[in-house]
């Protein structure tokens, strides 16, 4: 059972990371559907805006109630988040509430004082977020079915839809546990394999969305995909200390790769069909995994 202070801090940090991830998933879908699918586009936009509203409330509650390590991890926002949001909005015409990002860049750390009001507010955020995540999962699964049955054209790989469904279900599991003041009972390999698999899939998606002429970047992305696939296979075969160490080294490397790619996309130096905010999105997921690995390494 989590202490009151742990419950508040972990809930806020979890939501700050995943609420942004969820709302960006809906942005990607919204901007990659053809104009004919007005109902699906509108539904994605409504879900995105609803998650933005929850995120904006979470940011207010988080100020002074989250750890310095979490803020410094860059998993909530990076130096690229605001410029990639602005550029993506300009290029696609989609609305993005950049005021949330500006507020997050000003977040300050502190130890939560568990007042009844604050605990009630966190309870409310967790439950409302869970309800919305369940709606998002239903929408994504519906869309995936339509895509696989050739009823809808989506300019994203079906595997990307499966990827974002899995991330939403992972968040759903964490929220359910938090509501009961607990943490998920993931084994080490379950948690590491989830994120190592996601890092490998990111590499595959980057490879597939780079222009064919970007041969050096594509080759590097393929190498990362193979490396993370091996880490998933190795998890039950080597010691916990070694798999954490190898995962951390690989994730630090792909983080640097993603950071360079994000910068290159912002400066229009990389030919691709990667939306700028998607590059920052996968970069933040690498930062998140690095923090998880550092915590496990220290523990």
Secondary structure, DSSP 8 states (H G I E B T S, - for coil): ---HHHHHHHHHHHHHHHHHHHHHHHHHHHHHB-TT-HHHHHHHHHHHHHHHHHHHHHHHHHTTTS-HHHHHTTSS--TTHHHHHHHHHHHH-----HHHHHHHTT---------HHHHHHHHHHHHHHHHHHHHHHHHHHHHHHHHHTTSS-BSS-HHHHHHHHHHHHHHHHHHHHHHTT------HHHHHHHHHHHHHHHHHHHHHHB-TT-HHHHHHHHHHHHHHHHHHHHTTTS-HHHHHHHHHHHHHHHHHHHHHHHHHHHTT-S-BS--HHHHHHHHHHHHHHHHHHHHHHH-
